[in-house]
Amino acid sequence: MVKRQKSPCIDLCDFSGPKGWCLGCARTRPECSQWKNMKPYDKNILEKALTKRMNQIKNG
């Protein structure tokens, strides 16, 4: 059985960040809606990008 990856959402949905990124999880609206249907490989790639995005958001 494959372990389901937890969504990066922290229930702070504010898409006013750079490039429309959510200030809570750094995803775009389309990425949020596609999360449940993404393959684990794609989720891993996105999660690495989210780390970089959150650093950009924090550092302005």
C-alpha positions as CSV (number, residue, x, y, z in Angstrom):
1,M,0.0,0.0,0.0
2,V,1.4,3.4,-1.0
3,K,1.5,6.1,1.7
4,R,-0.5,9.1,0.6
5,Q,1.5,12.4,0.7
6,K,0.1,15.0,3.0
7,S,-1.0,18.2,1.4
8,P,1.3,21.2,2.1
9,C,-1.8,23.3,2.9
10,I,-1.7,25.0,6.3
11,D,-5.2,26.5,6.0
12,L,-3.9,30.0,5.4
13,C,-5.1,30.5,1.8
14,D,-4.0,33.9,0.7
15,F,-2.9,34.0,-3.0
16,S,-1.5,37.5,-2.9
17,G,2.1,36.3,-2.9
18,P,4.5,36.7,-5.9
19,K,3.2,35.1,-9.1
20,G,-0.1,34.3,-7.3
21,W,1.5,31.9,-4.8
22,C,-0.3,31.2,-1.6
23,L,1.3,32.8,1.4
24,G,0.7,29.7,3.5
25,C,2.0,26.9,1.2
26,A,3.5,28.7,-1.8
27,R,1.3,26.8,-4.3
28,T,-0.7,28.4,-7.1
29,R,-4.5,27.9,-7.3
30,P,-4.1,25.3,-10.1
31,E,-1.5,23.4,-8.1
32,C,-3.8,23.3,-5.1
33,S,-6.7,21.9,-7.2
34,Q,-4.4,19.4,-9.0
35,W,-2.7,18.1,-5.8
36,K,-5.0,15.1,-5.2
37,N,-4.6,13.9,-8.8
38,M,-0.8,14.4,-9.0
39,K,1.6,11.4,-9.1
40,P,4.0,11.0,-6.1
41,Y,6.9,11.9,-8.4
42,D,5.3,15.2,-9.4
43,K,4.4,16.0,-5.8
44,N,8.0,15.5,-4.8
45,I,9.2,17.9,-7.5
46,L,6.6,20.5,-6.5
47,E,7.4,20.2,-2.8
48,K,11.1,21.0,-3.6
49,A,9.9,24.0,-5.6
50,L,7.6,25.1,-2.7
51,T,10.6,25.2,-0.3
52,K,12.4,27.6,-2.6
53,R,9.2,29.6,-3.1
54,M,8.6,30.0,0.6
55,N,12.1,31.3,1.0
56,Q,11.4,33.9,-1.7
57,I,8.2,34.9,0.1
58,K,9.9,35.2,3.4
59,N,12.8,37.1,2.0
60,G,10.6,39.5,0.0
